[in-house]
Amino acid sequence: MTVCAVLFDRDGTLVADVPYNGDPDRVRLLPGAAEAVALARSHGLATGVISNQSGIGRGLLTADQVRRVNERADALLGGLDTWVFCPHAPDAGCDCRKPRPGLVFTAAARLGVPPARCLVIGDIAADVLAARAAGARGVLVPNAATAPAEVARFAGDSAPDLLTAVRGALAAAPDGTRPLPPQAAVPEGRPSP
C-alpha cells in the first residue's frame, strides 16, 4: 500500500513530553523530529499531528493553550499540513481519543487521503491501536517512557527512531510504489521506564 500521509503523535514523539503543557516556551523538539517531518514533506507526503490532550477535559489547560503549543511546535518543525487533538478526559467515551480511530479519520479527511494510505507514528500502544482501528498502519517509536510490554507487543511494528520510520515509508518497492515501513525490531539496550 502506498503511503500518502504521515501522522505523528505529538508528545514523546515529536516534542519532549511535558505533562499538560500550556506554555509554548517549554516546547523542545526531540532528536530527528524536524528531519523526519522534512523528509516526508520532501517526498510529497502530507503530514499531520494527532494528539490526545486530556488536560483540557481535566481543566488543567485550555484549548487555546494547546493551540499555542501546537503553533510553536509547528514553527520549529517547519510546518505540517494539519494538527488535530482530542480535548476529552479519558472517561468521556469520545470517539476521537486514541486508541479510538477518530483523530486518524479527521486528519485523513482534512488531508484528502484515505485512512488506509496513512502511516501513524507514535510512542505508545494507543497510537498504533488508533491506526489499526482506522485501517491505517501504525509504527511504534519507543522512548524511555514506553512501557516494556508495549515495546514487546509491537516489536514487529516498530522503528528505533523517527527517521527510520519515515525512511521505511519512502523505501521504493520494485514496482515503484512506496510501501509501508518494513517491520523492524527495536534495538536492544533501549532504556526502560
BAMI-400969 format. One record per residue: residue number from 1; x negated, y, z of N, C-alpha, C, O in turn; residue in three letters. Coordinates in Angstrom, 1 decimal, always signed. Layout:
residues N
     k      n.x      n.y      n.z     ca.x     ca.y     ca.z      c.x      c.y      c.z      o.x      o.y      o.z     r
   NUM        X        Y        Z        X        Y        Z        X        Y        Z        X        Y        Z   ala
...
END
This chain:
residues 193
     k      n.x      n.y      n.z     ca.x     ca.y     ca.z      c.x      c.y      c.z      o.x      o.y      o.z     r
     1     -0.9     -1.2     +0.0     +0.0     +0.0     +0.0     -0.9     +1.2     +0.0     -1.8     +1.4     +0.8   met
     2     -0.7     +2.1     -0.9     -1.4     +3.4     -1.0     -1.0     +4.3     +0.1     +0.2     +4.6     +0.3   thr
     3     -2.0     +4.9     +0.8     -1.7     +5.8     +1.9     -1.6     +7.2     +1.2     -2.4     +7.6     +0.4   val
     4     -0.5     +7.9     +1.6     -0.3     +9.3     +1.1     -0.4    +10.3     +2.2     -0.6    +11.5     +1.9   cys
     5     -0.3     +9.9     +3.5     -0.4    +10.8     +4.6     -1.1    +10.2     +5.8     -0.9     +9.0     +6.0   ala
     6     -1.8    +11.0     +6.5     -2.4    +10.5     +7.8     -1.8    +11.3     +8.9     -1.8    +12.6     +8.9   val
     7     -1.1    +10.7     +9.9     -0.5    +11.3    +11.0     -1.4    +11.0    +12.2     -1.6     +9.8    +12.6   leu
     8     -1.9    +12.0    +12.9     -2.7    +11.8    +14.1     -1.9    +12.1    +15.3     -1.1    +13.0    +15.4   phe
     9     -2.2    +11.4    +16.4     -1.8    +11.8    +17.7     -2.7    +13.0    +18.1     -3.8    +13.2    +17.5   asp
    10     -2.2    +13.8    +19.0     -3.0    +15.0    +19.4     -4.0    +14.7    +20.6     -5.2    +14.7    +20.4   arg
    11     -3.4    +14.5    +21.8     -4.2    +14.4    +23.0     -4.9    +13.1    +23.1     -4.3    +12.0    +23.0   asp
    12     -6.2    +13.1    +23.2     -7.0    +11.9    +23.3     -7.4    +11.4    +22.0     -8.2    +10.4    +21.9   gly
    13     -6.9    +12.0    +20.9     -7.3    +11.5    +19.5     -8.0    +12.7    +18.8     -9.1    +12.5    +18.3   thr
    14     -7.3    +13.8    +18.7     -7.9    +15.0    +18.0     -8.5    +15.9    +19.0     -9.6    +16.5    +18.8   leu
    15     -7.9    +16.1    +20.1     -8.4    +17.1    +21.2     -8.5    +16.3    +22.5     -7.8    +15.3    +22.8   val
    16     -9.4    +16.9    +23.3     -9.6    +16.3    +24.7     -8.2    +16.4    +25.4     -7.5    +17.4    +25.3   ala
    17     -7.9    +15.3    +26.1     -6.7    +15.2    +26.8     -6.7    +16.0    +28.1     -7.4    +15.6    +29.1   asp
    18     -6.0    +17.2    +28.1     -5.9    +18.0    +29.3     -4.4    +17.8    +29.7     -3.5    +18.4    +29.0   val
    19     -4.1    +17.1    +30.7     -2.6    +16.8    +31.0     -1.8    +18.1    +31.1     -2.1    +19.1    +31.8   pro
    20     -0.7    +18.0    +30.4     +0.3    +19.1    +30.3     -0.4    +20.5    +30.0     +0.0    +21.5    +30.7   tyr
    21     -1.2    +20.5    +29.1     -2.0    +21.7    +28.7     -1.1    +22.7    +28.0     -0.4    +22.4    +27.0   asn
    22     -1.0    +23.9    +28.6     -0.2    +25.0    +28.0     -1.1    +26.2    +27.7     -0.7    +27.3    +27.3   gly
    23     -2.5    +26.0    +27.8     -3.4    +27.1    +27.6     -4.3    +26.8    +26.4     -5.1    +25.9    +26.4   asp
    24     -4.1    +27.6    +25.3     -4.9    +27.4    +24.1     -6.4    +27.5    +24.3     -7.2    +26.9    +23.6   pro
    25     -6.8    +28.2    +25.3     -8.3    +28.3    +25.6     -8.9    +27.0    +26.1    -10.1    +26.9    +26.1   asp
    26     -8.0    +26.1    +26.5     -8.6    +24.8    +27.0     -8.6    +23.7    +25.9     -9.0    +22.6    +26.2   arg
    27     -8.3    +24.1    +24.7     -8.3    +23.1    +23.6     -9.8    +22.9    +23.2    -10.5    +23.8    +22.8   val
    28    -10.2    +21.6    +23.2    -11.5    +21.2    +22.7    -11.4    +20.0    +21.8    -10.8    +19.0    +22.1   arg
    29    -11.9    +20.2    +20.6    -11.8    +19.1    +19.6    -12.7    +17.9    +20.1    -13.8    +18.1    +20.7   leu
    30    -12.2    +16.7    +19.8    -13.1    +15.5    +20.1    -14.0    +15.3    +18.9    -13.8    +15.8    +17.8   leu
    31    -15.2    +14.7    +19.2    -16.1    +14.5    +18.1    -15.5    +13.8    +16.9    -14.8    +12.8    +17.0   pro
    32    -15.8    +14.3    +15.7    -15.4    +13.7    +14.5    -14.0    +14.1    +14.1    -13.5    +13.8    +13.0   gly
    33    -13.2    +14.8    +14.9    -11.8    +15.2    +14.6    -11.7    +16.1    +13.4    -11.0    +15.8    +12.5   ala
    34    -12.4    +17.2    +13.4    -12.4    +18.1    +12.3    -12.8    +17.4    +11.0    -12.3    +17.7     +9.9   ala
    35    -13.9    +16.6    +11.1    -14.4    +15.9     +9.9    -13.4    +14.9     +9.3    -13.2    +14.8     +8.1   glu
    36    -12.7    +14.2    +10.2    -11.7    +13.2     +9.8    -10.5    +13.9     +9.1    -10.1    +13.5     +8.0   ala
    37    -10.1    +15.0     +9.6     -9.0    +15.8     +9.0     -9.4    +16.3     +7.7     -8.7    +16.2     +6.7   val
    38    -10.6    +16.9     +7.6    -11.1    +17.4     +6.4    -11.3    +16.4     +5.3    -11.0    +16.6     +4.1   ala
    39    -11.8    +15.2     +5.7    -12.0    +14.1     +4.8    -10.6    +13.7     +4.2    -10.5    +13.5     +3.0   leu
    40     -9.6    +13.5     +5.0     -8.3    +13.2     +4.5     -7.8    +14.2     +3.5     -7.3    +13.9     +2.4   ala
    41     -7.9    +15.5     +3.9     -7.4    +16.6     +3.0     -8.2    +16.6     +1.7     -7.6    +16.9     +0.7   arg
    42     -9.5    +16.4     +1.8    -10.3    +16.5     +0.6    -10.0    +15.4     -0.4    -10.3    +15.5     -1.6   ser
    43     -9.3    +14.4     +0.0     -8.9    +13.3     -0.9     -7.4    +13.4     -1.2     -6.8    +12.4     -1.7   his
    44     -6.8    +14.5     -0.9     -5.4    +14.7     -1.3     -4.4    +14.1     -0.4     -3.2    +14.1     -0.8   gly
    45     -4.8    +13.7     +0.7     -3.8    +13.1     +1.7     -3.1    +14.2     +2.5     -3.8    +15.1     +2.9   leu
    46     -1.8    +14.1     +2.7     -1.2    +15.0     +3.6     -1.6    +14.7     +5.0     -1.9    +13.5     +5.3   ala
    47     -1.6    +15.7     +5.9     -2.0    +15.5     +7.3     -1.0    +16.0     +8.2     -0.3    +17.1     +7.9   thr
    48     -0.8    +15.4     +9.3     +0.1    +15.9    +10.3     -0.3    +15.4    +11.7     -1.1    +14.5    +11.9   gly
    49     +0.4    +16.0    +12.7     +0.2    +15.5    +14.1     +1.6    +15.2    +14.6     +2.6    +15.9    +14.4   val
    50     +1.6    +14.0    +15.4     +2.8    +13.6    +16.1     +2.4    +13.4    +17.5     +1.5    +12.7    +17.8   ile
    51     +3.1    +14.1    +18.4     +2.7    +14.1    +19.8     +3.8    +14.1    +20.8     +4.8    +14.9    +20.7   ser
    52     +3.7    +13.2    +21.8     +4.7    +13.3    +22.9     +4.2    +14.5    +23.8     +3.0    +14.5    +24.2   asn
    53     +5.1    +15.3    +24.2     +4.8    +16.5    +25.1     +5.9    +16.5    +26.2     +6.7    +17.4    +26.3   gln
    54     +5.9    +15.5    +27.0     +6.9    +15.3    +28.1     +6.8    +16.4    +29.1     +7.7    +16.6    +29.9   ser
    55     +5.7    +17.2    +29.2     +5.6    +18.3    +30.1     +6.7    +19.3    +30.0     +7.1    +19.9    +30.9   gly
    56     +7.3    +19.4    +28.8     +8.4    +20.3    +28.5     +9.6    +19.8    +29.3    +10.2    +20.5    +30.0   ile
    57     +9.9    +18.5    +29.0    +11.1    +17.9    +29.7    +10.9    +17.8    +31.2    +11.9    +17.8    +31.9   gly
    58     +9.7    +17.8    +31.7     +9.5    +17.7    +33.1     +9.4    +19.1    +33.8     +9.3    +19.2    +35.0   arg
    59     +9.5    +20.1    +32.9     +9.5    +21.5    +33.4     +8.1    +22.0    +33.8     +8.0    +23.0    +34.6   gly
    60     +7.1    +21.4    +33.3     +5.7    +21.8    +33.6     +5.1    +22.7    +32.6     +4.1    +23.4    +32.9   leu
    61     +5.7    +22.9    +31.4     +5.3    +23.8    +30.4     +6.4    +24.0    +29.4     +7.4    +23.3    +29.5   leu
    62     +6.3    +25.0    +28.6     +7.4    +25.4    +27.7     +7.0    +25.0    +26.3     +5.9    +24.7    +25.9   thr
    63     +8.0    +24.9    +25.4     +7.8    +24.6    +24.0     +6.9    +25.6    +23.4     +6.1    +25.3    +22.5   ala
    64     +7.1    +26.9    +23.8     +6.2    +27.9    +23.2     +4.8    +27.7    +23.6     +3.9    +27.9    +22.8   asp
    65     +4.5    +27.3    +24.8     +3.1    +27.0    +25.2     +2.5    +25.8    +24.4     +1.4    +25.9    +23.9   gln
    66     +3.3    +24.8    +24.1     +2.9    +23.7    +23.3     +2.6    +24.2    +21.9     +1.6    +23.8    +21.3   val
    67     +3.5    +25.0    +21.4     +3.2    +25.6    +20.0     +1.9    +26.4    +20.0     +1.2    +26.3    +19.0   arg
    68     +1.6    +27.2    +21.0     +0.4    +27.9    +21.0     -0.8    +27.0    +21.1     -1.8    +27.3    +20.5   arg
    69     -0.7    +26.0    +21.9     -1.8    +25.0    +22.0     -2.0    +24.3    +20.6     -3.1    +24.2    +20.1   val
    70     -0.9    +24.0    +20.0     -1.0    +23.4    +18.6     -1.6    +24.3    +17.6     -2.4    +23.9    +16.8   asn
    71     -1.2    +25.6    +17.7     -1.8    +26.6    +16.8     -3.3    +26.7    +16.9     -4.0    +26.8    +15.9   glu
    72     -3.7    +26.7    +18.2     -5.2    +26.7    +18.4     -5.9    +25.5    +17.9     -6.9    +25.6    +17.2   arg
    73     -5.3    +24.3    +18.1     -5.9    +23.1    +17.6     -5.9    +23.1    +16.1     -6.9    +22.7    +15.5   ala
    74     -4.8    +23.6    +15.5     -4.7    +23.6    +14.0     -5.8    +24.5    +13.5     -6.4    +24.2    +12.4   asp
    75     -6.0    +25.7    +14.1     -7.1    +26.6    +13.6     -8.4    +25.9    +13.7     -9.2    +26.0    +12.8   ala
    76     -8.7    +25.2    +14.8    -10.0    +24.5    +14.9    -10.2    +23.4    +14.0    -11.3    +23.1    +13.5   leu
    77     -9.1    +22.7    +13.6     -9.1    +21.6    +12.7     -9.1    +22.0    +11.2     -9.2    +21.2    +10.3   leu
    78     -8.9    +23.3    +10.9     -8.8    +23.7     +9.6     -7.5    +23.7     +8.9     -7.3    +23.9     +7.7   gly
    79     -6.4    +23.4     +9.7     -5.1    +23.4     +9.2     -4.5    +22.1     +8.7     -5.1    +21.5     +7.8   gly
    80     -3.5    +21.6     +9.4     -2.8    +20.4     +9.0     -1.5    +20.8     +8.4     -1.0    +21.9     +8.5   leu
    81     -0.8    +19.9     +7.7     +0.4    +20.2     +7.0     +1.6    +20.2     +7.9     +2.6    +20.9     +7.5   asp
    82     +1.7    +19.5     +8.9     +2.8    +19.6     +9.8     +2.4    +19.2    +11.2     +1.5    +18.4    +11.5   thr
    83     +3.2    +19.7    +12.2     +3.0    +19.4    +13.6     +4.4    +19.1    +14.2     +5.3    +19.9    +14.1   trp
    84     +4.5    +17.9    +14.7     +5.8    +17.5    +15.3     +5.6    +17.0    +16.7     +4.7    +16.2    +17.0   val
    85     +6.4    +17.4    +17.7     +6.3    +16.9    +19.0     +7.6    +16.6    +19.6     +8.6    +17.2    +19.3   phe
    86     +7.6    +15.6    +20.6     +8.8    +15.3    +21.3     +8.7    +16.0    +22.7     +7.7    +15.9    +23.4   cys
    87     +9.7    +16.8    +23.0     +9.7    +17.6    +24.2    +10.3    +16.9    +25.4    +10.4    +17.4    +26.5   pro
    88    +10.8    +15.6    +25.2    +11.6    +15.0    +26.2    +10.8    +14.2    +27.3     +9.7    +13.7    +27.0   his
    89    +11.3    +14.1    +28.5    +10.7    +13.3    +29.5    +10.9    +11.8    +29.1    +11.8    +11.5    +28.3   ala
    90    +10.1    +10.9    +29.7    +10.1     +9.5    +29.3    +11.5     +8.9    +29.5    +11.9     +7.9    +28.8   pro
    91    +12.3     +9.3    +30.5    +13.5     +8.6    +30.8    +14.7     +9.3    +30.0    +15.9     +8.9    +30.3   asp
    92    +14.5    +10.2    +29.1    +15.5    +10.9    +28.4    +16.2    +10.0    +27.3    +17.4    +10.3    +26.9   ala
    93    +15.6     +8.9    +26.9    +16.2     +8.0    +26.0    +16.3     +8.5    +24.6    +17.1     +8.1    +23.8   gly
    94    +15.4     +9.5    +24.2    +15.5    +10.1    +22.9    +14.9     +9.1    +21.8    +14.3     +8.1    +22.2   cys
    95    +15.1     +9.4    +20.6    +14.6     +8.5    +19.5    +13.2     +9.0    +19.0    +12.6     +8.4    +18.2   asp
    96    +12.8    +10.2    +19.5    +11.5    +10.7    +19.0    +10.3    +10.4    +19.8     +9.2    +10.5    +19.3   cys
    97    +10.5    +10.1    +21.1     +9.3     +9.8    +21.9     +8.7     +8.5    +21.5     +9.3     +7.4    +21.5   arg
    98     +7.4     +8.6    +21.2     +6.6     +7.4    +20.9     +6.7     +6.5    +22.1     +6.4     +6.9    +23.3   lys
    99     +6.9     +5.2    +22.0     +6.7     +4.3    +20.8     +7.9     +4.2    +19.9     +7.9     +3.4    +18.9   pro
   100     +9.0     +5.0    +20.1    +10.0     +5.0    +19.1     +9.6     +5.7    +17.8     +8.6     +6.5    +17.9   arg
   101    +10.2     +5.5    +16.7     +9.7     +6.0    +15.4    +10.1     +7.4    +15.0     +9.7     +7.8    +13.9   pro
   102    +10.9     +8.1    +15.8    +11.4     +9.4    +15.4    +10.4    +10.4    +14.9    +10.6    +11.1    +13.9   gly
   103     +9.3    +10.5    +15.6     +8.2    +11.5    +15.2     +7.6    +11.2    +13.8     +7.4    +12.0    +13.0   leu
   104     +7.4     +9.9    +13.6     +6.9     +9.4    +12.3     +7.9     +9.7    +11.2     +7.5    +10.3    +10.2   val
   105     +9.2     +9.4    +11.4    +10.2     +9.7    +10.4    +10.2    +11.2    +10.1    +10.3    +11.6     +9.0   phe
   106    +10.2    +12.1    +11.2    +10.3    +13.5    +11.0     +9.1    +14.0    +10.2     +9.2    +14.8     +9.3   thr
   107     +7.9    +13.6    +10.6     +6.7    +14.1     +9.9     +6.7    +13.6     +8.5     +6.3    +14.4     +7.6   ala
   108     +7.0    +12.4     +8.3     +7.0    +11.9     +6.9     +8.0    +12.7     +6.0     +7.7    +13.0     +4.9   ala
   109     +9.2    +12.9     +6.6    +10.2    +13.7     +5.8     +9.7    +15.1     +5.5     +9.8    +15.6     +4.4   ala
   110     +9.1    +15.7     +6.5     +8.5    +17.1     +6.2     +7.5    +17.1     +5.1     +7.3    +18.0     +4.4   arg
   111     +6.7    +16.0     +5.1     +5.6    +15.9     +4.1     +6.1    +15.3     +2.8     +5.4    +15.4     +1.8   leu
   112     +7.3    +14.9     +2.7     +7.9    +14.3     +1.5     +7.2    +13.0     +1.1     +7.1    +12.6     +0.0   gly
   113     +6.9    +12.2     +2.1     +6.2    +10.9     +2.0     +7.0     +9.8     +2.6     +7.5    +10.0     +3.7   val
   114     +7.2     +8.7     +2.0     +7.9     +7.6     +2.7     +7.1     +7.1     +3.9     +5.9     +7.1     +3.9   pro
   115     +7.8     +6.8     +5.0     +7.0     +6.4     +6.2     +6.1     +5.2     +5.9     +5.0     +5.1     +6.6   pro
   116     +6.4     +4.3     +5.0     +5.6     +3.2     +4.7     +4.3     +3.6     +4.1     +3.4     +2.8     +4.0   ala
   117     +4.2     +4.8     +3.6     +2.9     +5.3     +3.0     +2.1     +6.2     +3.9     +1.2     +6.9     +3.5   arg
   118     +2.5     +6.1     +5.2     +1.8     +6.9     +6.3     +0.9     +6.0     +7.1     +1.2     +4.8     +7.3   cys
   119     -0.2     +6.5     +7.5     -1.1     +5.9     +8.4     -1.1     +6.7     +9.7     -1.3     +8.0     +9.6   leu
   120     -0.8     +6.1    +10.8     -0.7     +6.8    +12.1     -2.0     +6.4    +12.9     -2.2     +5.2    +13.1   val
   121     -2.7     +7.4    +13.4     -3.9     +7.1    +14.2     -3.7     +7.7    +15.6     -3.4     +8.9    +15.7   ile
   122     -3.9     +6.9    +16.6     -3.8     +7.3    +17.9     -4.7     +6.5    +18.9     -5.4     +5.6    +18.5   gly
   123     -4.6     +6.9    +20.2     -5.5     +6.3    +21.2     -4.8     +5.4    +22.2     -5.4     +4.8    +23.1   asp
   124     -3.4     +5.2    +22.0     -2.7     +4.3    +22.9     -1.7     +3.4    +22.1     -1.4     +3.7    +21.0   ile
   125     -1.2     +2.4    +22.8     -0.3     +1.5    +22.2     +0.9     +2.2    +21.6     +1.4     +1.8    +20.5   ala
   126     +1.4     +3.2    +22.3     +2.6     +3.9    +21.8     +2.5     +4.4    +20.4     +3.4     +4.5    +19.7   ala
   127     +1.3     +4.8    +20.1     +1.0     +5.4    +18.7     +1.1     +4.3    +17.7     +1.8     +4.5    +16.6   asp
   128     +0.5     +3.1    +17.9     +0.6     +2.0    +17.0     +2.0     +1.5    +16.9     +2.5     +1.1    +15.8   val
   129     +2.7     +1.4    +18.0     +4.0     +0.8    +18.1     +5.0     +1.8    +17.4     +5.9     +1.3    +16.7   leu
   130     +4.8     +3.1    +17.5     +5.7     +4.0    +16.8     +5.5     +3.9    +15.3     +6.5     +3.9    +14.5   ala
   131     +4.3     +3.7    +14.8     +4.0     +3.5    +13.4     +4.7     +2.2    +12.9     +5.4     +2.2    +11.9   ala
   132     +4.6     +1.1    +13.7     +5.2     -0.1    +13.3     +6.7     +0.0    +13.2     +7.4     -0.5    +12.3   arg
   133     +7.3     +0.7    +14.2     +8.7     +0.9    +14.3     +9.3     +1.6    +13.1    +10.4     +1.5    +12.7   ala
   134     +8.4     +2.5    +12.5     +8.8     +3.3    +11.4     +8.5     +2.7    +10.0     +8.8     +3.2     +9.0   ala
   135     +7.8     +1.5    +10.1     +7.4     +0.8     +8.9     +6.1     +1.4     +8.3     +5.7     +1.1     +7.2   gly
   136     +5.3     +2.1     +9.1     +4.0     +2.7     +8.8     +3.0     +1.7     +9.3     +3.3     +0.8    +10.0   ala
   137     +1.7     +2.1     +9.1     +0.6     +1.3     +9.6     +0.0     +2.2    +10.7     -0.2     +3.4    +10.6   arg
   138     -0.3     +1.6    +11.9     -0.9     +2.2    +13.0     -2.3     +1.7    +13.2     -2.6     +0.5    +13.0   gly
   139     -3.2     +2.6    +13.5     -4.6     +2.3    +13.9     -4.9     +2.9    +15.2     -4.8     +4.1    +15.4   val
   140     -5.4     +2.0    +16.1     -5.8     +2.5    +17.4     -7.3     +2.9    +17.4     -8.2     +2.1    +16.9   leu
   141     -7.6     +4.1    +17.9     -9.0     +4.5    +18.1     -9.1     +4.7    +19.6     -8.8     +5.8    +20.1   val
   142     -9.6     +3.7    +20.2     -9.6     +3.7    +21.7    -10.6     +4.7    +22.2    -11.6     +5.1    +21.6   pro
   143    -10.3     +5.2    +23.4    -11.3     +6.1    +24.2    -11.4     +5.5    +25.6    -10.8     +4.5    +25.9   asn
   144    -12.0     +6.2    +26.5    -12.3     +5.7    +27.8    -11.0     +5.6    +28.6    -10.9     +4.8    +29.6   ala
   145     -9.9     +6.3    +28.2     -8.6     +6.2    +28.9     -7.7     +5.1    +28.3     -6.7     +4.8    +28.9   ala
   146     -8.0     +4.5    +27.2     -7.2     +3.5    +26.6     -7.3     +2.2    +27.5     -8.4     +1.8    +27.8   thr
   147     -6.1     +1.7    +27.8     -6.1     +0.5    +28.7     -6.8     -0.7    +28.0     -6.5     -0.9    +26.8   ala
   148     -7.6     -1.4    +28.7     -8.3     -2.6    +28.1     -7.3     -3.6    +27.4     -7.6     -4.2    +26.4   pro
   149     -6.1     -3.7    +28.0     -5.1     -4.6    +27.4     -4.6     -4.1    +26.1     -4.4     -4.9    +25.2   ala
   150     -4.6     -2.8    +25.9     -4.2     -2.2    +24.6     -5.3     -2.4    +23.6     -5.0     -2.7    +22.4   glu
   151     -6.5     -2.3    +24.0     -7.6     -2.5    +23.1     -7.6     -3.9    +22.6     -7.8     -4.2    +21.4   val
   152     -7.4     -4.9    +23.5     -7.4     -6.3    +23.2     -6.2     -6.6    +22.3     -6.3     -7.3    +21.3   ala
   153     -5.0     -6.0    +22.6     -3.8     -6.3    +21.8     -3.9     -5.8    +20.4     -3.4     -6.5    +19.5   arg
   154     -4.5     -4.7    +20.2     -4.6     -4.1    +18.8     -6.0     -4.2    +18.2     -6.3     -3.3    +17.4   phe
   155     -6.8     -5.1    +18.7     -8.1     -5.3    +18.1     -8.1     -5.4    +16.6     -9.1     -5.0    +16.0   ala
   156     -7.1     -6.0    +16.0     -7.1     -6.2    +14.6     -6.6     -5.0    +13.9     -6.6     -4.9    +12.6   gly
   157     -6.1     -4.0    +14.6     -5.6     -2.7    +14.0     -6.3     -1.6    +14.7     -5.6     -0.7    +15.2   asp
   158     -7.6     -1.6    +14.7     -8.3     -0.6    +15.4     -9.5     -0.1    +14.6     -9.9     -0.8    +13.6   ser
   159    -10.1     +1.0    +15.0    -11.3     +1.5    +14.4    -12.1     +2.1    +15.5    -11.5     +2.6    +16.5   ala
   160    -13.4     +2.2    +15.4    -14.2     +2.7    +16.5    -14.2     +4.2    +16.6    -14.5     +4.7    +17.7   pro
   161    -13.7     +4.9    +15.6    -13.7     +6.4    +15.6    -12.8     +6.9    +14.5    -12.4     +6.1    +13.6   asp
   162    -12.4     +8.1    +14.6    -11.5     +8.7    +13.6    -12.0     +8.7    +12.2    -11.3     +8.4    +11.2   leu
   163    -13.3     +9.0    +12.0    -13.8     +9.0    +10.6    -13.7     +7.6    +10.0    -13.4     +7.4     +8.8   leu
   164    -14.0     +6.5    +10.8    -13.9     +5.2    +10.3    -12.5     +4.9     +9.9    -12.2     +4.2     +8.9   thr
   165    -11.5     +5.3    +10.7    -10.1     +5.1    +10.4     -9.7     +5.7     +9.1     -9.0     +5.1     +8.3   ala
   166    -10.1     +7.0     +8.9     -9.7     +7.7     +7.7    -10.5     +7.1     +6.5     -9.9     +6.9     +5.4   val
   167    -11.8     +6.8     +6.7    -12.5     +6.2     +5.6    -11.9     +4.9     +5.1    -11.9     +4.6     +3.9   arg
   168    -11.4     +4.1     +6.1    -10.7     +2.9     +5.7     -9.5     +3.1     +4.8     -9.2     +2.4     +3.9   gly
   169     -8.8     +4.2     +5.1     -7.6     +4.6     +4.3     -8.0     +5.0     +2.9     -7.2     +4.9     +2.0   ala
   170     -9.2     +5.5     +2.8     -9.6     +6.0     +1.5    -10.4     +5.0     +0.7    -10.7     +5.2     -0.5   leu
   171    -10.8     +3.9     +1.3    -11.6     +2.9     +0.6    -10.9     +2.4     -0.7     -9.7     +2.0     -0.7   ala
   172    -11.5     +2.5     -1.8    -10.9     +2.1     -3.1    -10.8     +0.6     -3.2    -11.8     -0.1     -3.0   ala
   173     -9.7     +0.2     -3.6     -9.4     -1.2     -4.0     -9.8     -1.4     -5.4     -9.9     -0.5     -6.2   ala
   174    -10.0     -2.7     -5.8    -10.4     -2.9     -7.2     -9.4     -2.4     -8.3     -9.8     -2.0     -9.4   pro
   175     -8.1     -2.2     -7.9     -7.1     -1.7     -8.8     -7.1     -0.2     -8.8     -6.2     +0.4     -9.5   asp
   176     -7.9     +0.5     -8.0     -8.0     +1.9     -7.9     -7.1     +2.5     -6.9     -7.1     +3.8     -6.7   gly
   177     -6.3     +1.7     -6.2     -5.4     +2.3     -5.2     -6.2     +2.4     -3.9     -7.3     +1.9     -3.7   thr
   178     -5.6     +3.2     -3.0     -6.3     +3.4     -1.7     -5.5     +2.5     -0.7     -4.4     +2.9     -0.3   arg
   179     -6.1     +1.4     -0.2     -5.3     +0.5     +0.7     -5.4     +1.1     +2.1     -6.1     +2.1     +2.4   pro
   180     -4.5     +0.5     +3.0     -4.6     +0.9     +4.4     -5.9     +0.4     +5.0     -6.6     -0.4     +4.4   leu
   181     -6.3     +1.0     +6.1     -7.6     +0.7     +6.7     -7.8     -0.8     +6.9     -6.8     -1.5     +7.3   pro
   182     -9.0     -1.3     +6.6     -9.2     -2.7     +7.0     -9.2     -2.9     +8.5     -9.4     -2.0     +9.2   pro
   183     -8.8     -4.1     +8.9     -8.8     -4.3    +10.3    -10.3     -4.4    +10.8    -11.1     -5.2    +10.3   gln
   184    -10.6     -3.6    +11.8    -11.9     -3.6    +12.3    -11.9     -3.7    +13.8    -11.1     -3.1    +14.5   ala
   185    -12.8     -4.5    +14.3    -12.9     -4.7    +15.8    -13.5     -3.5    +16.4    -14.3     -2.8    +15.9   ala
   186    -13.1     -3.3    +17.7    -13.7     -2.2    +18.5    -15.1     -2.7    +18.9    -15.2     -3.8    +19.4   val
   187    -16.1     -1.9    +18.8    -17.4     -2.3    +19.2    -17.5     -2.6    +20.7    -16.9     -2.0    +21.5   pro
   188    -18.3     -3.7    +21.0    -18.5     -4.0    +22.4    -19.2     -2.8    +23.1    -19.9     -2.1    +22.5   glu
   189    -19.0     -2.8    +24.4    -19.7     -1.8    +25.2    -18.9     -0.5    +25.3    -19.3     +0.5    +25.9   gly
   190    -17.7     -0.4    +24.7    -16.8     +0.7    +24.8    -16.4     +0.8    +26.3    -16.0     -0.1    +26.9   arg
   191    -16.5     +2.0    +26.9    -16.2     +2.2    +28.3    -14.7     +1.9    +28.5    -13.9     +2.2    +27.7   pro
   192    -14.4     +1.3    +29.7    -13.0     +1.0    +30.1    -12.7     +2.0    +31.2    -13.6     +2.5    +31.9   ser
   193    -11.4     +2.2    +31.4    -10.9     +3.1    +32.4    -11.3     +2.7    +33.8    -11.0     +3.4    +34.8   pro
END
